């Protein structure tokens, strides 16, 4: 997949991206695209006064952007498919 993940830079989209990252078989974009989207998200909000809910998720998105695929097992509890039987 070479197209860019183009969800709006919102909290709801951030949660969706994290869900996709933990369930790659259901994701319409790659881990690389998710990481790039996370970079765009935190870059938009870094060094600004942000609502508390955005402030709480910024470190997670930063980890996704910098650690890549190794982060998914850490946050897999966010995903409904991670707990579903195979």
N, C-alpha and C positions, 0 to 999 in steps of 0.2 A: 504494500500500500504506500503510495507516494503522496497522496493528497494530505493536506493539513487538517487537523481536527479543529473544526470551526464552531464550537459551541460558544455562546456569549460568556464573557468573563464574570460569572455570577457564582454565588455560593451553591445554588442548585446544580449548576453545571460542574462545579468542582466535585461535588458528591458523585455525580454521574461518572465523571472521569475516573474517580477512585474505584467505583463499582466495576467499570470496564477493565481497569487494571488488574483487579482481583479475579475477574472472569474473562480472560482473553478469548475464550472460545465464543463468547457472546458479543465481543467488542467490534464496533465498526472501524476501529483504528488500532494501530500498533502501539506497543509500549513506548517506542521512540516518539510517536506523535502525541501520546498522552504526556510524556515528559516535556515536550516542547510547549504544549498547551499550559502545563503547570508553570513553566518558566514565564510565559506571557502573563499569566494570572498574577503571580507574585510580583513580577516586575511592575505591573500596573498599580499595585497597592503598597509596595515597599516604601518606607519613609513617608507615609501619609497617615493622617488620623483615619482609622478605619473602624467600622462597627466591631464590637467584641467578637461576633461570630466569624467575621473575616480574619481577625487577628488570631483566633484560635486555630484556624485551618492553614494559615500561611506556613508555619514550620513543617507541616505534613507535606504540603505541595513543594516546598523547597527540597525536602528529602527526596521526594519522587523525582524531581528534576535533577538532583545531583547524584543520587544513588542508583537511579535506573531500576532495572528489574529486581534487584535485591531487596527493595522496599516492600514488595507485594505481600510476602509472607507476614511481615510485621503488621500490615493493615488489613489482612484478609478477613478479619472478623466483621468488617463493614459490609461484606458481600453476602448476599443471600445464596449465591451459588456455591460459596466456599463451604457452607454447612450442609448443603443438599447432598443426598446420597448419589453416587455415580450412576 
